[in-house]
Amino acid sequence: MGLFGGRHGVVGLDIGSSMVKLVRLRQASGSWELLSFNMGPLPPDAVVEGRIMNFTAVVERIRDLVREAGVKDAECSLSVSGSSVIIKKLSLPEMTREELDDSILWEAEQYIPFDIKDVNVDAQILNPRAGQGQMDVLMVAAKKDVVNEYVSVAVEGGLRPTVVDVSIFACLNMFEVNYSVPADQTLALLNVGANSINVGVLSGGAIAFTRDIAMGGAALTAEIQKQFNVSYDEAEAFKTGAESSLSSSTVAREVAKIADRVTDQMVTEVQRSLDFFVATSIKADIGRVYLSGGSAQLPALIRAIERRMEVPVELVNPFRNIAVDARRFDIDLLQRAAPVAGAAVGLALRRPGDAA
């Protein structure tokens, strides 16, 4: 769902807490082809709780990716998330799109804890005839200063932002292009980043619930740092199993225990959100969970979800229905990195006039 729209095909730029991802796609004859996929790390605390704290570091990383992909001055789409974004499903009297556009600011003012002058607001009609003269509307509001931060780093990085989306909507957009979503099933998509988990539920073929959780893979890194008294980089290596000292079975077992404990806390927060959805919805229980994001591949996280929620868990492949030229890309490397690209692929799919 785009907050401000766009004119034509764009480069997807996903600025996360620990990494920037860039994806460029091309559409031909109804199918999609991957042209570019680049990603690069950010220093710790460059982006905190959805706010850009180290402007220079983010701009430099974007410039590197833009240069590598050869997309300087290209139009791009961005996404925002976190406490600066409010998403609300509303039941309103049936009205036309034009009438909704005229009244949405007044409707939004009732639900937004910010001055209405400080936010950008958009709305998407989910069900124009929900019954009893009502319609279902998805309202999105994002703080202007946060949007401006992301737009500014993209401009300084060599791109021209034309679309601003919400991270979970970008992921759901990617998911719907790559996976069939039966109308009689309810599933959850979790975009697990370093400092946040974007939760989205699809039910009846439409978005039924979203929530952002302020916890992610960085919590595990921090706990490893604390327990082993090591640097951030060393803790990251411990977390991924890349540190040579993990050849010590004692160290490996302790890291595994820490991972189980931290990921169990993450899953507790996810389950609370999904339990709330189930308790307030007439839809069926969650039947399957899909994972995307940089921290989605933590084995302890996958195990914890399967154990606690007792549902199948699957890592998303955002290139599943996208043609990839094996002469231009290392397919094995691309598949290993695929879950990281979820939001960026969704952003690269954005086109003017798209619905959520």
N, C-alpha and C positions, 0 to 999 in steps of 0.2 A: 504494500500500500504506500503510495508516494504522498508525502505531505504537500509538496509544492509542484508536482508534475514535472514534465520534461518535454523535449521536442523530438528527439529520435534516439537511436541506439547509443548506449553509454558504456564507459568502462566502469566496472564495479570496483570500488575502493572501500575495503573494510578495515577501519582503524580500531584495532583491539587494544586491550590493556598491555599485552606483551609483544604483539606482532602486528604488522601491516600486511594485508593481502590485496593483490590486484589481479583481476580477471578480465579478459576481453574475449567476447564471443562474437560469432557471425551467424546470422540466420539465412538459410537458403533452402528453398523448396520445402518449407515447413519444418526443417530440422535445424539443430544447432551444431556449430563446430567451435572447438576451442582454438583461439588464436594465441593467447598469452595467459600464463599463470606464474606470477612472481610473488614472493613473500620475503619479509625480512624482519628481524627482531628489533624490539625497542628496549631501551634501558629500563631498569626497575623504576616504577613511579612516574614514568613519562605520561601515562594516562591513568588517572585514579578515579574510580566510581563514575566513569563516563565523562570526566572533565580532563581536558588536555593541560597538563602541568608543565611539560617540557616542550614548548612550542618548537624550538630549534631542532631537537632530536627527531620529532615527528616529521617536520618538513624535510629534513635531510634524508630520512628513510623513504619518504614518498618520492623525492627527486631520484633516488637510486632506482626505485622500481619503475618509475616512468621512463627513465633513460634505458634501462634493460629491456623494457617492453616496446620501446619506440612509439610511445603514445603521447608525447608532449603536445599540449594544447587541446587534447581530446576532451570531449564532454564526459563527465563522470557522475555516478550516483554514489551517495554516502548513506550511512545509517547511524542513528543515535539510539541510546537505550539508557536504562537506569532511572534514578529518582527524578530526573528532569523531564521524563516522558510519562504522560498519563494516558492510559488506554481504558476506555469505558464502553461497555455494551449498553445501549439505551433502547428503551421502548418508547416510541413517539407516535403521535397521531399520523395517519397516512398523509403524505404530502409529496409534491413533485421535487425533483432534484433542485430546481431553482428555489423553491420555498425552503428547502433544507439549508441551502447555502446562505439564505438570508437570515435564518433563525439559529444557526449552529453556534454562533458566538454567545447568544443569550443562553442557550441550553448548556453550553460548556461551562459558563460562569458558575453554574450551580455545583459543579463537580471538581473544579480545579482550585488547588490551594495557593495559586499564584494570581497576581494581578492579570486580568485578561489581556491587557496591553503588552504584557511581557511574554506572551506565548503565540505560537503559530498553531492554528487549529484546522483540522480537516476531518471529514466524515465519509464513511462508505455505507451505502444501504446494503444490508445483508439479506433481508427478507422484506420486500415491499408490501407484502400482505401477510402479516403474522397472525391475523385474526382480531376480531372485535374492533376493527377500524384502526389497528395499530400496525406499526412496522418496526423491524429491528434494525438498529443503526450502530455502527462501530465508530466511536469518536476517538480521535487521537490529538493530543496537544503536546507540543515540545517547546521548552523554554528557548526564546530567541537568542539569548547570549550563548547557550550551548551550541545551537545550530550554527551560529556565526563563527564559533571557534573551529568547528569542523570544516566549514566552508573556507575559512581563512587559510588553514594549513594545506588544504587541497589546492587552492589558488597559488599559494607560495610554492607548492610542490610541482607546479606546472600543468595543472588540470583546470577544467572549467566545470564546476558543479552545476548541474541542472535539475537533479532529483535528490531529495532527502527522504529516506525511508526510515522505518523502524527495524532494528536488527532481527527481531523474531519474525516479522512479516517477510523480510528478505529470505530468511531460512525456510519459511513455509512456502514461499514462492518457488525456491529451488526444489523443495521436496515434491511439490505438486507436478513439476515438470518431469521429475525422474521416477516417481512412484505412483502407482494407482492408489486412489483413496476410496475404497468402497463406501457408499452412502450409509450402509448399515453398520459401520464400524467406528469406534472411537479410539483414537491413538494420540500419543503425546510425542512431541519433538522437543528435545532439550539441546540448546546450543550452549555448550559448557566452555566458558573462557577462563582466563586467569583469575579474574575478580568478580565474575558474575555468571549466573545461569539464566538464560532466557527460556522461559517455559511457554510452549504453545500447544493447545489441544485442538485437534480437528475432529469434528463430530457431525454426522449427517452431511459430509462433504463440504463443510464450511468451518471457519474459525469460530470456536466456541468459548475459548478462554485463553488469556495470556497473563503472565506475571514475570517480573524480574526478581531474582534472588541475589543479594549482594554477597556472594561467596563463590569461589571457584578454585582452580588448580593451584593458585598462588598460596592458598592456605596450607596445602601440603608442603610446598617449598619452604614456607616460613617455619613450619613445625620441624622439618628436617634440619634447617639452619639452627634452630634452637636446641634440638636434641644432640646434634653432633658438633655444634660450635664451628660451623664452616661458613664460607662465603655464599652469596646468592648463586653464583655460577656453579659452585661445587654442589650445592643442594639441588639445583636443577639437574645436574648430571646424575646425582644419586637417584632422583625421582624417575628419570628415564632409563636407569640402569646402565648409563654410559660411563660411569666413573669406574676406573680400573680397580679401586679398592673394594668394589662390590663383589670381587672375586672371593672376598672373605665371607663365608657362609653366615657368620655371626652378624656382620653388618647388613647383609642382604635380608636376613630374617627380621632385624630390627626395623629396617626401612619398610618392609612389608607390613609389619604390625602398625607402624605409624600411618601408612597408606590406608589400611583397613579402618583405622579409627577416624581419620579425617574424612574419608569418602563416606563413611557411615553417617557422619554429621551432615554432609552435603545432601545425601539421599533423604535424611529426615526432613530437611527443609523442602525438598522437592515433593516428598510425599504429603506434607502438610498442605501444599498448594493444590496438589491433585485431589486430595481428600476433600478440600473445600469445594472444588469444582463438582465432584461427584455428589456431595451433599446438597448442592444448590442447583442441580441440574436433573432433568428427567431423562437425560441420555444414559446410555449404557456405561458400565465401568470401563476404565482404560484397558484396552486389549493388547497393546504393544507399545513399546517405547523405542524411539529412534534417537540416536545421539549424533551431534555434529559439534565442531569447535575444537580448539587447540588442546583442551584437557579431556576431550571425550574418549581418548584412547587409553586412559588409565585403566589397566586390568582390574584394579581394586574397585573402581567406580562401577564398571559393568557388573562385576560379581555382586556388589552391594545392592544394585537396583534389582537384579534378578532374585536375590535372596529376600529382600524386604517387600518387593511389590509382587513377586510371583508372576511375572509376565515376561515374554520374550523380549530381549534387548538386541538391537541391531545398529551397527555403525552405518551412518549415511554415506553413500557414494554420490557426490553432487555431479559427477561426470557420467553417471550411469546411462543416460539417454543423450549424451553429448558426444559427437564424433571427435575423436582424438587421433591426429596423424602421428603414427609411431616413428616417422622419420624426423619429426620435429620435437617430440617429447619422449623422455624416458618413462615408459609406461609403468614399470615397477615402482619407480620413485614417485610418480604421480599418484598411484593408488595408495601408497603409504601416507602421502600428505593429504589425500582427498578430504577427510573429515574437517580439516582446518579451513578448507575453501568454501564451506557451505554458504555462509552469508555473502561472501564476495561473488559467488556464482549467482545467487539470488538477486544481487544488486545489478549484475551485468545483464540479467534478463529483463530488466525494467524497460518499459516502453511507454510513451505518452498514452494516457487514456486507460491504462491497465487498471483492473480492479484488484483488490487485495488477493 
